[in-house]
Amino acid sequence: MSETDEDALNRPAPDDQHDDIYDEEGYVRHDFLTLVGAAIADRDVLFLRQHVARLHESELGDLIEAIQPDQRLALVKLLGDDFDLTALTEVDEAIRMQIVDQMPNAQIAAAIGDLDSDDAVYILEDLDDEDREEILAQLPFTERVRLRRSLDYPESSAGRRMQTEFVAVPPFWTVGQTIDYMRDEEELPESFTQIFVIDPTFKLLGAVDLDRILRTKRQVKVETIMRETNHPIPAEMDQEEAAQLFEQYDLLSAAVVDENERLVGVLTIDDVVDVIQEEAEEDLLRLGGVGDEELSDSVRETSRSRVPWLAVNLVTAFLAASVISLFEATIEEIVALAVLMPIVAGMGGNAGSQTMTVTVRALATRNLDIHNAWRVVRREAGVGLLNGMVFGILIGIVAALWFQDPNIGGIIATAMLINMMAAAIAGILIPLLLDRIGADPAVASAVFVTTVTDITGFFSFLGLAAWWFNIR
């Protein structure tokens, strides 16, 4: 026996605490990573099958992200058919593509056949057209048609997220026939919460919850217990809008229909939870002007995603600087202005960011529209006025004591009030305007709100100072 084989046999198993791979803080345990890394290096397939292949797809995804980049592909190759391709739906896109690009299309096709259609689409949609078609060609005809239909729907639509596996029966079936069908049919999805009722053309007629089926006598027809389907979702609907329907009506699943109201799939709560998380993360990143950036992206990709809005911000910074240049003589005469003016602009920028964040989120969740916009604008203006007064008085007192000049205190207090008001109004009106013209307020708002607060802050503070000291 070789020394490597002896190491593999003597390698300790992970601590058997419900085989939990996470530490108390929720990270993959360091000792488990060490054992997996050693097993990969020693090509210890037995250890990997016993302690890695058994992991839940989300745990396997976390493990893949935690190990070294050069170990990821080796792990997939060593596990072979035991590797759960569903785990790739739990990792960053860059990591997923790094692995999939190196896997033979035949292996991907074999694994795709065991996945739910929504997970299969999630993996296939990022592949090159040539690779995707080669993989689809190796699948059974029915499965191939279903996946192609989902891939034909727009990206980020309900049609891309839906599962094409569902249970549908005609209205004239009895409850007994339906139960027997669910017991005998092998092609049904592994889990479901409702049964859809369709006519011969697959047009959606209604739905029956499983608990209603179980509580009804066998001889009763399905059409007598079915209910009108709760909010069927058009396949072309944006996934964020679909998620809002789930939130509003407390849905566990919903039928997805095409333009002819024919049943084409089902959207389930687990997919909607992923959508909500993705959309929230996307809005947060866009507020920072970083786009669809992921932690696994390379330095070049990360830099490229951040450059555009940094360039726009550079232009707006020059606009703010040009305002300062108008008051060079005043600044040279009164040095305190140069010390204090960043405070006015900075406080205005922070206040504007607060209002803008609330506004962008309200627009995303459809809680802010034309009907309540004016009321919210008035509220934010009131908040700006109150905060401007509080912090204006505070910074005015500090500035007056600092420079032993009450005039400086009064000027910066007034400028603070003006800029806080401007920040509050800009923080809500700019996102509303961008949304109105069809632009994404999450992406563009920050730069423009900051520009408004910088220009207003510098102009009000330096302008008031120049005017006051000139009339004295």
N, C-alpha and C positions, 0 to 999 in steps of 0.2 A: 504494500500500500504506500502511495506517495505521501510526502509530507503535507501537501495541499489537501488530500483526501482525509488525512488524520485531523487536520485543523477543522475541516467541515464537520466531521463526526463529533468532534469535541466542542464545537461551538455551542454555547449555552442558548437555550430557548429564551425568548422574551419573558419577562415577569408575567405570570398568569393572573392578572388583575382584570378579569373579564376581557383579557387580551387587549386592554386599552392601550392604544399607541400614543395617547396624548398625555402631557404633563398637566400639572395643576393650573397652568396659565393658558392651556388650550393649544400649545404648540406640540408638534411631533417630538416624542421623547428622544433625547440625544443618544441614549444607549441603544434604542431601537434603530436609529439611523446608522449607528456604528455597526450593528450586527448586519443590517441589510447591505451596507457598503462592503463589508467583508465578504458576505455571501456572493455579491455580484463579482467582486474581484476573484474569488475562488471558484466561480461558476457553480455554486452550490444550488442546483435546481430544486433539490428536495427541500431545503430550508425555505426557499422562496415560495414554493407551492404550499407549504404548510403554514407559513406565517405572513405571506404577502398576498397570494392569490385569494385567500379567504376574506380579505378586507372588504368592507362596504365600498361602493364606488367613490363616495365622497372622501373616505379615509385614504383610499388608494390615490386619489387625486392630490390630496394634501401631501402624501408621501412623495409622489413624483415631483411636486414643486419643491420639496425640502431637500431632496438629494442633489448631488452635483450634476451639472448638465451632461457630462460625459457618461454618467451612470444611467441616465434615463433610458436611452435607446438599448443599452445592454440589458437592463431589467426587462424591457418588453420582449427582446429576442429570447432571453432565457426562459421566460414564462410561456412564450409561444401561444398555443391555443388556450392556455389557462389565463391569459391576460384579458381582463374585462375592459373592452373598448369603451364602455360607458364612462369609465373614469376620466376619459379625455374631455368629456363635457364639463368636468369640474375644475379644469386647469385654465390658465391664461391661453389666449389664442396663439401667442408666439411659441409656447411650449407644445401645444397641441400640434401645430404645423411642423415643428421640429421633429416630432415623433412620427407623425403620419407620413411626412415626405420620405422617410427612410424605411417605411414598412412596405412590403410587396403588396400590390393591389389585390392579389389573390387572397392574402391573409386578411386584408381589410374587408373584402367582399364576404368572406366566410364569417367574420365577426359581425358585420352589419346585419346579416340575416338573423342574428339572435337578439338584436336591439329593438326596443320600441321605435316606432317610426319617427317620433319627434326627436329622439336622441340620434337616430341615423341621419336625419336631415341636418341636425346641428353639426355633425362631423363632415358630411358631404358638401355642405354649402360653401366651405372655404377652400375646397380643392380646385385644382385647375380643371377646366372643362374636359380635357382629354382624359385625365385620370378618373374623373367622376363618371364619364361615360363608360370607361373600361370596367369600372367597379359595378355599375348598374347593369351592364350587359351580362354579368355573371350571376345575377340574382334571378329568382323565379319570376315569371311574367307578371303575376298579380302584384307582387311586392314591388317590382320595378315600376309599374304604372303608378302605384300609390306614392312612391317616393318622388317620382318625376312631377306628379301633380302638385305635391307640396313645394317642391323646389321652384315651380313656375310662379308661385305667389311672391309678391314683393318682400324684400328683406324687412325684418322687424314687423311683419304682419301676423295676424292670428293664424293664417294659413300655414306659415312657416313653423309656428309653435305647436300646432295641433297634432294630436295622435290620430292616425287613420284607422286604428283598431278600435272598434266599438261594437256594442250589441244593439241590433235593430230587428224588430219583428213587425209583421203586418197587424192591423187593428183587429182583424177577425180571429186571431189566435186566442185560445183560452190561456188562463194563467197556468194550467197544467202543462199545456204544450210548451209554453215559454220556459217553465222550470226544467222540463225534460230536455229542451234544446240547450239550455245552459249547462246541463250536466253532461250531455253527450258530445257536444261540438268541441273539438280540440283546438280550433283556430281562434277562439275568443281571447280577448286580452286577459292578462293574469288578474287584474283587479279593475273593478268599475263600481259605480254607485248608482247608476240609473240605466234604464233601458229605453231606447228611442223607438218611436212608432212611426213607420213610414208607409207611403203608398207604393204601388208597383214601379213608379218612376223615381223612387228614392226621395220624393218630396217629404219634408218633415211635417208630421201631423201633431206630434206631442211626445210626452215622455212619462215614464213610470219609475218611481224610486223603488229600489230593491226592498225596502221595508214594507212598502205597500203590496208588493208581489207576495211576500212571505205571509202577510196577514189576510190574504184574500183566498177564498175557496178556489179549487182547481177549475171548476166548470165556468167560472166567470170570465167573460171576454175582456181582452185587454182594452178595447175601446171604451168600455164603461168605467174603467178606473184610471185611464190616462188623463193627464192634465196638459194644459197648453204649455209648451216649452218655455221655461223661464229665460227670456232674453237671448234668443239665438244670435250668435255672433257672425257677422259677415266675414268671410275668409280674407277679404281685402282690408279689413279694419286694422288700424295700427295696434300693435300689441299693448301699448300703454293705455289706449282707450279701452281695450278689452279687460285689462287688469282693473281699471276703475269700475267697470261693471261688476266684476267679482267683489270688489270692496263694497260697492254701494248696496248690492243685493245679497251679500253673504252667500255666494255660490260656492259649491264644491267642484262642480263641473258644468260645462255649458256646451251645447251643440254648436258646431261651426257649419255654416251653410254657404253655398255658392250664390251667384247672382240670380239663379232660378229657384232659390230656396230649397235646393236639394242638399241632403245631409252628406257632408264630405269628411267630417272628423269631429273630434271632441277636444275641448281645451280643459285641462284639469288644474286643480289648485296648486300642485307642485310646480307646474310650469309657470303659473302666474306669480308664485313667490319669487322664482328666478327673475321674471320680468321686472317685478317691483324693485328688486335689489339692483338689477342692471340699470334701470332707468334712474334710480336715485343716485347711483354711483356716477352715471353719465352726466347728470345735471350738476353734481358737485364738481366733477373734473372740468366741465365746461365753464363753470363760474370762475375757475382759476385759469381759464384759457389754455388748457393742456389737452383738449380733445379726447380721443379714445386711447389714452396712454395706459400701458400695463407695466407692472413691476418687472416683468421678464423681458421687456423690450431692450434692445441694444442702445448704446450711447447715441449712435447715429439716428436711430428711429425716434428716440426720445427728444433729441435736439430738434429734429425736423418738425415734430408735432408742436413744439413750443415756439418756434421762431416766428411764425406769421403774426401772432398777436403781440409778441414782444416788439416786432417791427412797428405795428400800429401804435403801440404804447410809446415807442420812441418818438414818433411824429407828434403825438399829443403832448409829450413832455416838452418838446420844443415850443409848442403853443404856450404852455404854462411859463416856460422860461422867457418867452417874448414879452409876457405881461410884466415879469420882474424887471426886464431891461428898460421898460418905460419909466421906472422910478429909480434909476441908478443914482441920480443926484441926491434924492431923499435918503436912500440907504447909506450913501457915503457920509451924509451929514449926521444921521441918527443911527448909530451902529446897532442899537437895541432892536431895530426892525429886522435886521438880518438874523438875529438870534431867535426872535419870536415867531417869524412868519411860517416856519415849518410846522409849528404847533397848530396854527389855524387850519392849514391845508390838511395836516394829518388827522385832526379830529373830524374835519368835514368828510374826509375820505372814509374813515371808519364808520361814521354815522350813515353815510350813503350806502356803504356795503351792507350794513344791517337791514336797511329798508329794501335794498335791491334783492337780498337773499330771500326775505319773506315774500316779496312780490313774485319773484321767479318761481318759487315753490308753489305759491297760490295759483299761478297761471298753469303750471304743470299739472296740478291736481284739479283744475277747473273750478276752483273756489273763488276765483276773481274773474269777473267779466264786465261787460259794458253796463250792466244793471247796478252793480254795487261799486264800480270803480270810483265814482265821485265821492262816495261816503268814505272809502278807504283813503283817497287822496286828502280829504279834510282831516282824517284822523292822523295821518302821517305828518301833515303840516303842523297840527297841534303838538305832536310829539317833538318835532324839530324845534318849534318855538319854545316849548318847556325846557328841553335839554339845552337849547342855546342860551336860555336865560341862566340856568343853573351853572353850566360850565363857563359861560361868559363872565359871570360874577366871580366865580372861583379863580379863573386864570387872570382876570383883571386885578384882583386883590394881590395875587402872587407877583404879577408883573410890576405893579405899582411899588410894592415893597422891595422887589429885586433891584429895580433901576431907580428907586427913589424919585419917581415921576408919576403922579396920578394921571397925567395926560396919556401916557403910554398904556396905563391900565384901562382907561376908558375906551381908547381906540381899539385895543385888542378884544375887549369885552363886546363892543358893538360889532366888530368884524366876525367874532365867533358866533354871535346870534344870527347874523346874515348868512354865514356859510352853513350853519347847521340847518337853517330853514331851506336853503338851496339844496343841501344834500338830501334832505327828506323828500323834497318834491322831485328832484332828479331821480332818486332811487326808485320811485314808483312810476313816474311818467315815462322814463326811457325804456324800461322793459315793456310797458304797455304799448308804447309806440312801435317798438321793434316787433312785438307780437302782432300788432295790427297790420304791419306791412309784410308779414310773412317771414321775417327773420327770426332766428333762434335767440330769444332774450338771454338764455343761459350763457351763450358764447360771447355775445357782443356787449352786454350791459356793463360789465366791470370797467372796461376801458373808457367808455363814454361817461360813466358816472364819476370816475376818478378825474377825468379831464374837467368836468363841470366844477367839482369841488376844489380842484387845484386853482383853476382860473378865477373862480369866484372868491376863494380864500385870499389869494395873493392880491387880486384887484381891490377887494373891499378893505383889506388891512393896509396895504400900501397907499391906496387912493385916499382913504380917510386920513392917514398920517400926513400925506402931502398937503391935503386940503386944510387940515387943522393947524399945522405948523406954519402954513403960509398966511393964514388970516390972523395969527397971533401978533 
